Amino acid sequence: MMTPENLVRLLAEPSRMRVLAAIALGANTPSDIAEPSGLSAKDASKAAQRLQDHDLIVAGDDGLRVDYERLRNLSREIADSSRPEGGEPTESALLPFVQGGRLTTVPAQQRRRYVVLEHIVARSFEPGVAYEERVVNDKLREWCEGGEVDHVAIRRYLIDMGLLTRGGGVYRVKGEPAPEPGVAERFVRAVGLE
């Protein structure tokens, strides 16, 4: 099985990385690989064979090609392995987004953003507790201090992604229903003063 460590070891050898790059750029025969990789034909062939043994490149009718599907699957496996089932994400899954207990930036990829924001919720909010907006802002401001991220944007992400719910003027951890509005709140909504 290809582990993250094995993949790094495989590609840490400069000749293999050069061969992979040459193939990715269109070289598709051992003789075509040698020149752009800067290797002898023998060394290029040896490196290509090693990459083929691990299914990173495959031989087809049109010659050698990078198996991008295999690389995507390995990437997913690595991402999944960084988060134990049912547990907290590992430190590597949070880097470079969370450093020293601070949110430095928000991941662009939705899945990673969810993991990072879920971490913040788990560290900042208790299930079963109702939080006023001021308290939520204070807690999120602590995470955003010194970073490039605005606590109001993070609060919006937490609501949009369903990690926090908002209702009746309070915030709660996901999965907890907001209390039903009281008579006064229903009246304010009914007359459009909300």
C-alpha positions, 0 to 999 in steps of 0.5 A: 500500500502506498502511504504518504511516507512511501510516496514522499520517499519515492519522489524524494529521489531527484531522478524519479521526480525529473522523470515524472515531470518529463512525462507530465510535460509530454515525454512518453517513451524512455528515449524521449524522457532522457533529454528533458530529465537531464538523465542518461537513457539508462537512468531515465528508464530505471526511474520510470520503471520504479514509478511504474512499479508504484502505478504513478505512471502507466504504459498505454498504447500512446506510451507512458503517461502520468496516472493522475487518477492514482495521484488524486486518490493518493491525495484523498487518502492522505487527507483522510488519514490526517483525520482519525475517524471520529476524532480531531484533525491532526496538526498537519491537517490544520497547518498552515491555517491554524498556528499557535492557537490562532487562525492565520488564514481560511482554506480555499478548499471547502472540505479543508475549510470545514475541518478547520472551522469544525476544530475552532467550534470544538475548541470554543463552544460547548454543546447545550450552551446558548451564546449571545452574539457578543460572546461568539464575536469575542471567542472568534476575535481571539482566533483571528487576532494577528491573522488575515481573517475577520471574525465576522467572516468566520461567524458567517462561515460557521452559520453557512456551513451549519457548524453553529445555528442562530435563532432567537438571538442566540448561537448554538453548536450545530444539531441543537434546535434554537428555542422557539421565539417568545411572544414579543419576538413573534410580534416584532417579526409579524410587524416587520421590525426585525 
